């Protein structure tokens, strides 16, 4: 064999080795390999009986994060939080600040009456006290000087209102719903995708470990930052570079409340109060189409695919209210969860017991505007607060979840 052939053979062997190496690639969440790259301990799908002396580590097959019902993926990124509206209340509680919000999931619609009735059906199994605590306050519709009595009896239960947003729900009730929904969805996923051992765990009332990849992380209320980021949906304004061509005053393009295109030209893009005493327009040409709440799919979704992120009902978010949150919180995944930083120099300011303020650790932010609000409150940057155990006919909610579907 001459020198040229030897060199060519060596190149072929080297190429084959490189190809094999590249085809295997580095381990990922989906292809972790057969053993730990740090200890050499073998991976197995499940613990094998009778081989306890052979070290192994259970690593289940994982293809992707299970798809939670109704959840929409919200790709995170940089955003300028704060109000893009004029501060007509002169509160100075939402000054603009650049932050980054990590990717997450959010319900494409508000939680509706039919979803809450489903919750109540299963709440009965948890005892009378839990069931009573889960009941919405339907008297939020009652007004001494208005004939809203039919809504008190019918809004939650009558089939015609099934897919209208649930109201009369406090922040605390919304949080309990999130916990119940986590258990309910994961029970179904466990029964559908678990192995025999995991199915038995579910049937016995247990919870499959998160490491299995079969179940979802917890449902929860979105943070205020997540909610505003999702509502603005600035992904629809990004073109050839990393910059946005403009900000958004509402969850849609432009500074108008009316649809500028097609057959729906001139129609309002959200359900809100148009002016003093004007909730929907005139008969024969009703514009926003609703005197009170509306079907949760009634208006076009924003660029993330989320419905009614302006109007219809306000929505609870996780954060406790503080007027200076914008200056206090972190610039990555910001949230205000309690009275942290209030215990020293601000203690005298947030003294609710002595009537120096309405603010304490039990008031929560709500956002989005409602059927009873003027257009100012439809801007995603505006914010208000209410006691977490209170409820109104204008506040509902939707759920969120961490995004764990990494590509590697």
BABAGU-964393 format. One record per atom (N, C-alpha, C, O): residue in one letter; z negated, y negated, x. Coordinates in steps of 0.001 Angstrom, whole numbers, plus 500000, padded with zeros to 6 digits. Atoms other than C-alpha are relative to their C-alpha. Last residue first. Layout:
residues N
AZYX...
//
This chain:
residues 408
X500202499182498797X474741478920468296X498670500727499957X498336501460500888X498775499288499637X476317477243465257X499775500949501163X500644501770501458X499421500408498717X472975476243463795X501212500847500336X501316501994499901X498799499210499739X472385476936460104X500690499572501274X501832499112501237X500256499152498840X468815475643460089X501236500802500387X501165501680501246X498794499239499699X469279472673457761X499748500798501273X499517500220502335X499541500088498629X465875471558456434X501285500820500175X501443501864499542X500374498872499130X465619471447452674X500537499761501399X501611499184501569X499314499967498714X465850468891449855X499487501181500806X498531501851500415X500620499344498853X464913468746446182X500876499897501240X502075499631501157X499189498874499535X465812466334443374X499364500536501273X498557499850501900X499985499628498573X463642463949441392X501077501040500252X501631501624499321X499825498561499864X462924462173438105X499969500356501474X499290499694502259X500070499357498677X461665458671437335X500156501501499864X499454502140499080X498911500458499143X462638456432434382X500012500665501371X500858500332502201X498736499520500562X460614457865431493X501183499639500880X502325499918500515X499335500930500900X457449457407433541X501264500655499450X501644501747499871X498648499606500417X454919459518435421X500547498948499049X499789498269498357X499457500703501163X451700458917437351X501421500468499702X502089501051500556X500347499218501190X449812461306439656X500516499349498719X500168499780497620X499384498676499959X451558460012442789X499636500879498809X500294501892498572X501021498998499704X450718456391442008X500586501404499842X501353501661498914X500819499680501161X453916454314441990X498972501048500417X499208501819501347X501018498960499869X456161452685444578X499196500134498719X499138499220497897X501178500330500794X459360450690444898X498988501131500132X499273502152500758X501099499023500090X462295450669447291X498868499447499138X498579498250499145X501147500543500724X465699449047447689X498937501081499823X499241502274499807X501027500535499113X467950450429450420X498791499445499279X497742499271499900X500858498972499401X469946452724448140X498877499459500876X497875500142501084X499718499980498572X471263449790446036X499040500960500700X497829500845500511X499069498903499701X470909450715442374X500324500093501478X500810501129501931X500731498820499542X467769448545442076X500911501200500264X500433502242500711X500643500221498698X469754445298441937X499378501266500549X499463501526501749X499173499502498902X471920446664439117X499345499842501367X499630500617502280X498823500821499735X469231446204436465X500668500472501289X500107501283502026X500055500987498922X466892449057435663X501284499200500078X502359499689499731X500734501156500503X466358451002432411X499934498867501029X499292497846500783X499351500474501214X468961453716433020X499366498711499478X499988497975498712X499975499124501176X467475454106436474X500782499367498866X501317498266498992X499683500682501249X467450452747440027X500134500979498846X500357502171499061X498751499661500658X467755454801443185X500354499234498749X501524499189498371X498789500734499656X464354454990444845X501135500332499035X501090501346498338X498891499482500803X460735456101444501X501185499064500141X501016497866500369X498773500772500152X458024455673447113X500930500694499005X501026501921498986X498802499421499385X454600457224446727X501233499163499659X501289498495498627X498836500644500627X451133455820446084X501240500437500753X501260500420501984X499541499244501162X448247458139446852X501054499244499210X501250499502498023X499270498807499572X447437457024450391X500504500850498841X501028501943499055X500864499088499262X446547453519449206X500817501232500356X502044501203500266X499470498996499089X448364450457447899X498875500835500603X497878500298501086X499662498848500836X447464448401444818X500384501208500862X500690502274500328X498635499485499932X445663445863447004X500212501077498947X499247501621498410X499230500901499137X442505443751447404X501457500424500086X502278499700500649X498943500736500691X440931445376444365X500733498982500879X501218497961500393X500506501351500252X437703446467446053X501098499068499501X500964497846499571X501248499894500751X438553450158445830X499440498634499636X498813498481498587X499714499926501431X442132449444446868X498727500027499171X498707499523498048X501298499716500610X441141448293450345X500166499987498485X499815499014497818X499771498941500987X444512448463452079X498682500477499398X498371501668499416X498838500357500804X444150445101453852X500217501011498878X500456500633497731X500404501009500972X440589445643455128X501167499612499078X500940499132497967X500911499419500983X441595448901456792X499610498990498921X499504499345497747X499450500156501343X444635447350458472X499050500492498917X499385500440497733X499790501399500342X442959446653461841X500515499797498582X500373498708498026X500681500986499156X441487450120462076X500259498588499501X499581498100498597X501444499809499962X442207453039459751X499255498941500800X498024498926500794X500678500908500931X445703451995458697X498485499983500184X497805499168499560X499936501388499510X447610453409461683X499265499013499088X499149497832499417X500016500117498544X448015456788459887X500317498558500407X501267497962499900X500499501291499552X447457456247456184X499855499863501498X499084499028501969X501396500278500362X449656459126455082X499608498638500548X500464497812500867X500610498939500788X453156460665455268X498579499693499537X498097500323498596X501369500506500074X455431457856456439X499254500927499067X499494500915497860X500710499727501244X458693459446457561X498636499318500090X498082499165501178X501189500779500367X461313458841460232X499413500416498667X500134500802497747X500596499384501186X463653461658461331X498749499252499531X497686499862499411X499348498713500262X464298460099464751X499251500671498862X498055500939498973X498585500259500265X463473456367465032X500824501279499923X502048501214499811X499132499594498895X459760456980464608X501457499707499651X501809499542498483X499614498604499856X457811455054461966X500928500242501195X501479499309501778X500985499041499497X455890451825462307X500579501366500332X500174501993501311X500401500350498628X458338448928462000X499089501035500627X498880501027501840X498819500170499151X460258450227458949X499628499688501450X500383500027502361X499519498706499512X457023451487457403X501152499845500978X501224500562501976X499553500115498611X455684447927457216X500483501333500563X500514501512501781X498972501030499843X455432447662453419X500554499900501411X501658499391501603X500577501064499202X453656451023453220X501084498948500196X502228499296500488X499456501359499871X454398453594450560X499157499154500943X497932499105500835X501001500928500488X453673457296451064X500546498590500239X501284498358501198X500801500967499256X456877459124451698X498923499301499191X499106498961498022X501257499489499449X458094462301449997X499054498897500454X497837499051500347X499813499499498643X460734460830447710X498630500341500578X497603500040499971X501118499937499072X460622460506443924X500489500418501388X501369501272501506X500379498693499465X463883459678442199X498842499869500976X498832499003501850X500526500131498650X464903456856439872X499568501374500489X499425502300499690X501449500110499809X466808458043436852X499717499658501455X500470500031502355X500459498860500797X470360457528435538X498474500081500039X497816499654499091X500092499989501447X471199454953438216X499571501335499424X499203502252500158X500322501331500501X472393455376441779X499960500090498488X500880500628497871X500906500553499001X472382458720443571X499743498522499746X499007497881500497X501027500913500522X473848460039440335X498966499592501046X497764499603500778X499829500720501253X475771463011441738X498799499079499719X497654499400500038X501244500138500754X475885464137445365X500229499130498764X500853498071498841X499949499101501145X479152465404446883X498754499953499144X498487500893498395X500698498765499639X478522463873450318X500040501017498861X499581502147499029X499210499281498986X481201461248449656X499282501216500583X499904502001501299X499695500792498808X479518460175446414X500685500876501045X501019502027500763X500937499847498884X479809462123443168X500369499076501156X501495498585501236X499404499386498816X481739460762440170X498976500108501129X498164499202501315X499274500955499157X479629460021437127X500494500694501260X499954501721501671X499187500948500764X478474462183434216X500851499078500861X501904498625500412X498681500001499355X477337465213436198X500911498901499449X502127498950499629X500185500131498553X473596464803435409X501317500030500777X501326499704501964X499645498716499379X474381464141431740X499997499847501521X500536498873502046X498661499470500227X472889460738430843X500113501369500665X499292501734501507X499447499191498917X469534458983430515X501355500566499604X501794500411498464X501117499521499174X468891456230427967X500596500766501181X501519500272501829X501093500928500271X471438454030426186X498754500396500782X497981499542501217X501312499432500272X474259455947427818X498974498903499751X498826497982500554X500050498824500860X478019455494428055X498645500532499638X498572501567498975X500654498971499194X478285453204431081X499622501212499153X499188502230499691X499537499983498618X480952451384429106X499264501025500842X499851502044501204X501204499841499184X480685451922425387X500428500190501449X501307500998501747X499642500236498598X483982450695423984X498735500050500860X498518499207501731X498552499940499890X484003451797420359X500489499727501403X501629500043501745X499436498811500632X480411450667419938X501521499935500017X502113498884499770X499810500070501449X479466447882422352X500655501272499468X501396501944500186X498791500642500489X477984448033425843X500091500058498488X499078500228497809X498798499169499937X475542450526427316X501281499310499574X502354499880499771X500144498746499272X472005449237427929X501308500766500152X501405501639501014X498683499346499997X472281445571426957X499940501249500879X499959501154502106X499718499375501288X468945444010425899X501292500777499935X501650501270498866X501119500042500925X468881441713428927X500405500569498636X501263500013497951X500559501334500160X471684442845431164X498887500042498986X498551501111498477X498998501003499625X473726445836432249X499467498581499931X499931497709500665X500119501047501012X470856448322432278X500863498818500402X500619498187501431X501048500979499732X471952451290434371X499973498987498869X500808499033497966X500733500231501246X474062454456434284X498834499066500286X497855499464500918X501364499479500075X476496454407437189X499396499639498650X499921498800497919X500104498806499170X480140453819438079X498609500610499998X498346501565500729X501109500006499059X480852451303435301X499861501350500691X500168502390500110X501178499286500498X484282451399433740X498914500002501065X499197500086502260X500863500884500772X486785448681434701X498754500660499456X497859499974498963X500155501346499454X489461451112435837X499152499133499057X499381499094497848X501389500417500166X488800454588434462X499755498591500530X498606498170500665X500305500093501418X492497455313433929X498582499516499718X498298498994498640X499516499057501001X493272454580437544X499592499724498574X499344498586498176X498787499190499935X491196452649440089X500300500715498681X499398501010497897X498803500837499840X488728449747440465X501315500764499857X502384500175500012X498952499196499370X485719451567438958X501276499161500121X501773498648499119X498963499428500863X483047449003438154X501044500773500815X501301500471501981X500609498925500781X479773448184439875X501011500735499143X500683501728498493X499897500077501444X481560446117442506X499324501194499346X499264502279499925X501181500703500481X480586445569446134X500003499874498489X499224499101497931X499882501290500646X483029448057447593X498687499433499519X497648500088499597X499381501098499252X482932451735448312X500001498707499196X500021498711497965X498544499944500039X480474454055446551X500546498796500758X499790497891501108X499513498727499457X476766454856446956X501509500184499932X501997501292500157X500295498929500942X475997451123446480X500509501328500590X501118501314501660X501043500555500853X475857448141448862X499521501037498994X498350501049498615X499844499769501427X477767450107451438X498818499410499250X497660499697499552X501175499425500630X478219448980455021X500310500245498533X501366499849498039X500809500910500800X481613448441456608X498729500714499565X498617501932499706X499227501218500234X484221449913458964X499186498963499231X499435497763499340X499679500124501410X481706452435460208X500701498670499776X500292497643500316X500479501146500748X481830453057463932X500372500101498524X501379500711498164X501385499786500401X482067456300465855X499439498870499144X498263498897498781X500987500137498922X485851456263466019X498596500195499441X498421500671498319X499538499453498732X488991457137464061X498967499930501110X499188500488502185X498584499708499832X487669456781460508X500276500566501388X499945501725501639X499706499766498593X484132456673459219X501458500428500148X501956501277499410X499489501235499400X483611455048455819X500326500165501478X500665499190502149X498743500377500634X483234458257453793X500610498718500546X501729498355500186X498969499136499423X480606459510456227X501369499666499413X502399499895500047X499101500806499171X478614456501455055X501059500831500712X501953500283501358X498848499144499671X477131458631452305X501035499246500828X502212499191500473X498948500881499493X474886455771451115X501261500772500365X502371500264500203X499468500822501080X472827458131448959X501153499122500482X502165498996499793X499150499185500868X472380460773451653X500643499163498912X501794499403498546X498845499554499213X471084458270454218X500974500783499119X502184500566499181X499100501140499860X468831456629451624X501260500382500760X502359499952500409X499458500379501301X467331459978450610X500985498839500137X502082498890499582X498980499037500409X466947461235454154X500659499569498701X501879499640498557X498844500180499115X465122458065455196X501126500950499625X502285500540499570X499319501225500404X462820458191452166X501248499765500843X502281499332500331X500664501196499498X461992461796452950X500772498772499522X501913498881499074X499403500637498823X463476464420450674X499123498850500482X498410498231499693X499413501287500334X461126466338448363X500628499401501253X500078499564502342X500952501106499905X460637469948449360X500665498744499433X501848498756499093X499516501175500725X462260473386449252X498916498937500066X497731499254500162X500591500562501212X460826475652451906X500858498892499396X501413498054500106X501168500849499766X462970477567454381X499533499375498689X500165499561497649X499784501408499683X465319480194452964X498715499315500427X497628499772500075X500502501002500936X465122483980452986X500227498595500536X500608498400501690X499604499655501362X467078486803454606X499637498887499028X500331498673498034X498713500633500282X466986485505458180X500496500256498601X501596499832498245X499020499014500441X464253488050458928X501388499393499806X502393500097499902X499207499504498875X462284485557460981X501100500963499588X502036501208500349X498891500924499785X461119483825457779X500922500494501109X502120500209501092X500135500938498885X458959486832456984X501251499144500194X502372499610499989X499296499504498817X459466488340453511X499856498983501130X499953497781500882X498881500830499584X456869487173451022X500598500556501285X499878500870502232X500061500603498677X454502489406449092X501232499162500310X502137499032499486X500479501374500072X454225490047445367X499888499305501336X499397498178501410X501461499987499989X454433493841445523X499405498595500013X498189498431500108X500472499401501245X458068493736444449X498480500029499915X497913499994498823X499766500930501107X458893491327447262X499416500551498706X498757499822497964X500891501148499784X457289493504449927X500130499020498844X499132498518498328X501334499586500433X459034496560448462X498987498884500178X498074498733499366X499965499964501460X462370494787448790X498648500414499438X498204499886498418X500146501372500472X461499494001452401X500034499915498481X499332499094497891X501362500449499724X460895497654453267X499765498600499434X498713498326498855X500922499320500918X464088498767451574X498574499513500167X497857499302499188X499962498547499858X466205496153453344X498931500613499097X498237499901498372X500994499374499144X466523492634451970X500236501493500176X500937502117499378X499526499820498630X469743491079450660X498986500672500930X499310500955502083X498555499833499855X469561490991446859X500410500411501414X501357501179501581X499556498846500783X465847491592446267X501485500281500200X501916501432500131X500586498789499435X464895489266449107X500449501251499275X500738502272499901X499276499681498760X467327486593447963X499476501279500630X500246502085501152X498668499519500349X465875486705444426X500790500385501240X501458501419501245X500175498691500634X462308486452445715X501354500592499636X501601501775499872X500152499009498940X463376483677448053X499728501392499452X500084502389500082X498710499766499342X464728481637445142X499875501085501058X500744501952501160X499070499382500951X461552482009443052X501330500336500663X501851501437500483X500379498608500261X459121481409445930X501021500691499106X501374501847499341X499899499256498743X460887478254447110X499706501476499775X500460502339500223X498575499715499806X461314477074443518X500221500778501293X501061501676501344X499608498894500880X457567477393442950X501462500382500233X501795501566500283X500634498778499496X456799475276446020X500378501199499139X500667502277499660X499340499615498748X459342472633445013X499418501295500550X500156502167501010X498717499373500348X457973472593441452X500716500465501263X501273501563501284X500312498631500432X454488471935442838X501266500744499595X501396501941499849X500344499222498812X455837468928444747X499671501446499629X500059502373500340X498751499719499293X457521467585441612X499742500842501243X500525501739501556X499314498929500729X454243467930439714X501312500374500683X501668501551500749X500755498766499764X452436465877442368X500650501184499289X500719502277499850X499693499546498631X455133463203442304X499302501323500276X499882502223500885X500632500730498907X454673462948438541X500473500529501351X501114501577501430X500500499108498961X457093464247435911X499431499158501142X500110498267501652X501394499761500333X457684462322432699X499331500931500982X498312501548500673X500811501185499719X461393462761433303X498570500294499537X498283501374499022X501370499933500487X463742465749433510X499270498726500416X499440498239501533X501073499898499003X467348464745434128X498616500061499363X498329499319498424X500424501365499727X469815465555431322X498802500079500945X498048501050500887X499578500430498669X471395468984431507X499882498486500170X500693497848500840X500263499022498952X469502470544428619X500320499498501399X499527499681502323X500473500715498814X469429467435426416X499817500926501199X499190500526502180X499036501044499672X471542468889423605X499623499193501234X500469498518501822X498905499536499145X469408472039423722X501011498918500393X501639499015501447X498809499815500821X466322470184422352X501202500359500875X501424499699501890X499777498653500521X463278470862424546X501294500190499231X501803501310499179X500186498873499080X462669467964426926X500562501301499448X501154502081500194X499265500195498746X464158465082424925X499881501194500938X500878501604501533X498727499302499823X463161466353421475X500574499949501416X501312500856501801X499959498612500470X459534465581420603X501239500770500453X501186501993500584X501272499357499676X458872462390422560X500055501483499651X499584502322500419X499920499519498625X462564461458422371X498716500716500419X498755501640501231X499232498750499895X462380461298418574X500085500550501421X500134501766501607X500735498799500389X459488458768418770X500827501283500099X500296502301500544X499579498943499078X461505456150420646X499347501340499661X499422502286500446X499944498708500674X461247453626417817X500626501038500934X501782501430500771X498661499407499961X460149450604419859X499955501362499311X498950502069499393X499055500908500637X457206448200419544X501438500497500090X502380499710499995X500536500532501243X454374450649420221X501028499172499236X501043499180498005X500228501439499880X456386452555422808X499535499471498652X500095499832497616X500623500698501122X456456456327423277X499754498529500322X499210498195501375X498981500644500829X458952457686425809X499381499098498931X500043498192498425X499485501146499247X456275458385428431X501083499267499211X501394498112499502X500379501266500648X454657460524425716X500467498782500795X500258497647500365X498924500438500899X456627463505427027X499667498694499284X500546498068498692X500600500910500959X454237463871429952X501110499450499108X501766498469499460X499679501421499846X455740466867431671X499284499170498945X498913499677497886X499360500636501149X453862470189431454X500321498534500300X499442497798500748X498552500064499830X453193471762434848X500707499272498865X501872498901499005X499714500973498949X449457471001434877X501501499827500214X501940498807500745X500305501328500531X449107472793431546X500320498913501021X500797497839500655X498982500343500990X450870475854432937X499771498595499454X500718497819499324X498770500320499276X448673475924436034X501100499574499034X501856498643499308X500202501270499300X445558475728433848X501265499576500735X501677498420500651X499891501132500917X446815478404431447X499845498671500720X500540497711500390X501236500407500655X447455480998434106X500167498729499202X501090497946499428X500978500406498981X450144481762436657X498704499485499391X497856498946500102X500520498799499344X452347483774434263X498921499673501026X498226500572501500X500929499326500921X452787480712432051X499348501203500673X498195501527500390X501326500581499783X454317478899435034X498961500652499088X497780500709499430X500688499210498978X457269481319434824X498605499451500298X497746500179500797X500018498587500413X458527479921431509X499222500841501007X498433501700500612X501116499809500925X457494476409432549X499895501444499533X498797501959499321X501254500056499238X459819476581435561X498805500258499092X497902501012499456X500027498738499248X462746477618433367X498700500104500787X498055501152500804X500386498994500991X461899474696431065X499956501393500638X499097502207500299X501447500112500170X462014472463434145X499493500990498954X498398501534499100X500642499467498799X465463473705435079X498482499935499868X497769500827500326X499886498538500057X466704473184431522X499342500654501211X498789501749501104X500960499429500950X465346469623431558X500051501523499974X499007502173499911X499772500283501415X467315468729434682X498954500671499113X498145501473499577X500555498874500746X466486468483438389X500031499637498517X499550498577498117X501415500091500324X468749465750439729X499556501279499292X500364501951498652X500387500712501225X472102466820441040X498483499879499914X497738500539500638X498890500877500395X473776467841444323X499685499228498723X500323498212498448X499420499642501298X470451469115445581X501133499050499648X501023497839499838X500560500697501154X469940468229449239X500682500491498733X501865500831498746X499384499675501286X470420470051452540X499319499203498896X498131498892498985X500880499359500974X469635468725456016X500813500363498764X502004500065498686X499314499355501123X471226467354459174X499000500720499090X497992501249499556X499440498680499724X468976465200461345X500648500576498747X500323500183497626X500482499013500965X468512461498460568X500682501328500299X501911501394500346X499167498799500118X468881458990463380X499323500984499061X498124501244499161X500692498728499772X467455455472463190X501041501116499981X502213500888499679X499140498866499668X468681451871463321X499158501228500311X498250501176501140X500341499362498727X466438449375461549X500898501205500219X501145501980499294X499042499040499445X467023446920458707X499556500513501373X499056499762502211X499146500647499010X463937445279457195X500890501043500659X500454502169500894X498933499058499664X462578447107454175X501015499340500925X502213499307500643X500540498669499729X459224445620453188X501067501008500392X500788502205500460X499802499740498566X460093441926453372X499475501377500402X498900501534501479X501025499066499550X458620441542449870X500090500296501486X499097500676502105X500630500596498815X460564438416448908X498869500869500540X497833500362500970X501441499920500227X461261440035445513X499216499346501141X497999499179501056X500370500931501073X464875438823445656X498506500028499701X497967499077499136X501393499675500276X465407440458449047X499459499050498933X498716498117499239X500853501171499846X469212440224448980X498574500366499586X498377501058498586X500025500953501100X470725443686449195X499175498782500387X498408498817501349X498794500797499775X471586445704452293X500147498957498903X501115498197498870X499284500510501150X468054447042452225X501183499148500421X501059498241501243X500427501304500465X466866449109455120X500872499519498863X501896500127498551X500796499977501214X468078452006457197X499600498575499627X499645497663500453X500867501175500079X470880451578459686X499276500059498664X499860499799497612X499863500823501199X472280455036460289X499085498788500121X498054498839500791X500608501320499864X472892457474463120X500241499186498731X501296499284498105X499405500937499066X473705461054462246X499220498701500056X498131498582499494X500804501120499539X473032463972459958X500741499088500959X501885499350501329X499938500087498545X475502466190458134X499295498735500466X499617497633500021X499909501402499616X474297466627454560X499984499927501522X498940500119502145X500294500276498586X474966470151453289X500242498529500299X501310497993500005X498837500546499319X474807470405449507X499596499664501434X498532499095501675X500199500832498816X472255472597447722X501335499591500623X502283500375500663X499809501421500278X472891473754444146X499869499111501236X500048497898501131X499315500477501198X471578477288444812X499981498482499889X498931497860500054X500917500289501089X470514477868448429X500750499476498788X501676498680498945X499640501178500769X473152479402450648X499044499819498830X499011500638497911X499604499719501389X471571481835453083X500279498707499238X499631497689499482X501086500312500921X471542480499456668X500449500325498588X501541499918498191X500133501431500259X474234482256458626X498780499813499119X498210500772498600X498647500537500082X475271485655459973X499988498496499766X500784497767500357X500000501325500613X471960487018461187X501405499436500039X501977499242501111X498661500599500015X471337490669462044X499957498688499229X499328498601498174X499093499651501075X467616491282462449X501363499349500185X501489498306500826X499117501161500194X465838491066465777X501035500402498958X501953501172499239X499141499967501180X462861493443466052X500773498686499883X500181497613499765X500262501218500751X461524493632469603X500997499948498853X502205500058499063X498847500522500727X461239496862471547X499563498769499221X498373498539499004X500069501388500476X458957498516474052X501289499588499300X502390499923499738X498805500676499479X459110502315474151X499998498569499481X500070498352498271X500169500173498552X455604503749473718X501208499307500635X501130498838501771X500849501146499727X455748503151469944X499848499729501497X499575498598501899X499566500503498694X458724505491469636X499190498772500400X499706497832501005X500068498981498962X457513507729466805X500457499518501363X500517500323502293X501197499176499969X458650505410464023X500081501033501116X501149501574501403X499722498574500163X461397502932464865X498706500795500113X497953500634501074X500864499162499173X460651499229464302X500270501478499692X500296501877498528X501304499756500617X463645497523462718X499198500911500908X499759501637501728X499952500551501351X467026496064463714X498675500153499266X498333499342498405X499725498980500996X466279496654467385X499997499345498626X499372498303498428X500057500452501386X466328494467470463X500302501173499082X501083502061499424X498896499750500915X465580495951473869X499730499404498626X498589499343498168X500461499151501106X463146494385476288X501090500105498948X501694499106498558X499270498740500015X465024492997479299X499565500941498899X500115502035498771X500885498872499689X462358490336479738X500736501323500119X500212502271500703X501130500385499148X464266487033479912X499107501161500398X498534501155501488X499480500466498719X467756487863478575X498874499594500946X499140499314502115X500432501344499625X466146489919475827X500557499619501370X500503500407502313X501335500090499411X468157492988474879X499701498559500382X500604497731500498X500766498777500251X471184494118472891X498584499939500536X497746500765500176X499913498963498989X472896490741472545X499107501179499657X498486501223498595X501051500147498987X471876487703470531X500083501002501146X499379500863502146X499757498887499077X475204487518468656X498972499934501133X499308499526502245X499268498986500754X474572485327465575X500272501256500841X500372502359500304X500834499567501124X471851483142467104X500647501144499232X499956501985498657X500144501015501044X473921483034470272X499055500522498922X498606501667498973X500598499603501280X474075484953473554X499880498816499047X499693497677499475X501441500189499998X476519483749476215X499422500386498644X500114500304497629X500541501332500209X480008485143476327X498491499949500097X497840500959500362X501387499807500413X480979488788475958X499356498657499712X498666498506498703X499975499432501340X484689488007475953X498590500242499491X498323500122498295X499758501054500983X484216485655478884X499967500542498576X499520499862497652X501152500902500025X482599488339481018X500162498937498926X499226498633498187X501074499271500647X485248490896480102X498765499116499859X498080499121498836X499663499891501415X487970488390480892X498894500695499233X498530500292498128X500226501305500604X486304487554484200X500267500030498504X499525499435497721X501444500232500017X486077491209485143X499669498673499336X498727498577498549X500563499141501031X489686491817484152X498499499789499865X497957499776498760X499641500555501305X490788488822486165X499408500807498862X498920500257497875X500815501194500201X488874490028489216X500268499387498629X499347498963497932X501378499546500212X490444493470488932X499075498818499705X498239498873498803X500076499357501302X493935491992488483X498571500438499677X498098500249498557X499945501066501015X493455489597491396X499875500597498602X499193500046497738X501306500667499992X492327492477493603X499941498900498945X498924498701498282X500940499113500666X495385494446492609X498614499364499912X497913499481498906X499679500055501423X497652491509493544X499024500863499198X498593500468498115X500439501315500496X495943491177496942X500229499893498487X499382499378497758X501470499993500005X496329494911497600X499447498694499423X498505498697498631X500433499203501148X499991494755496542X498476500065499881X497919500042498783X499705500737501214X500652491868498907X499517500746498768X498945500166497845X501027501027500206X498874493605501825X500220499239498686X499249498870498026X499938501173499134X501030496703501574X498971498954499581X498312499056498547X500000501203500854X500000500000500000X500000498761500880X499114498609501721
//
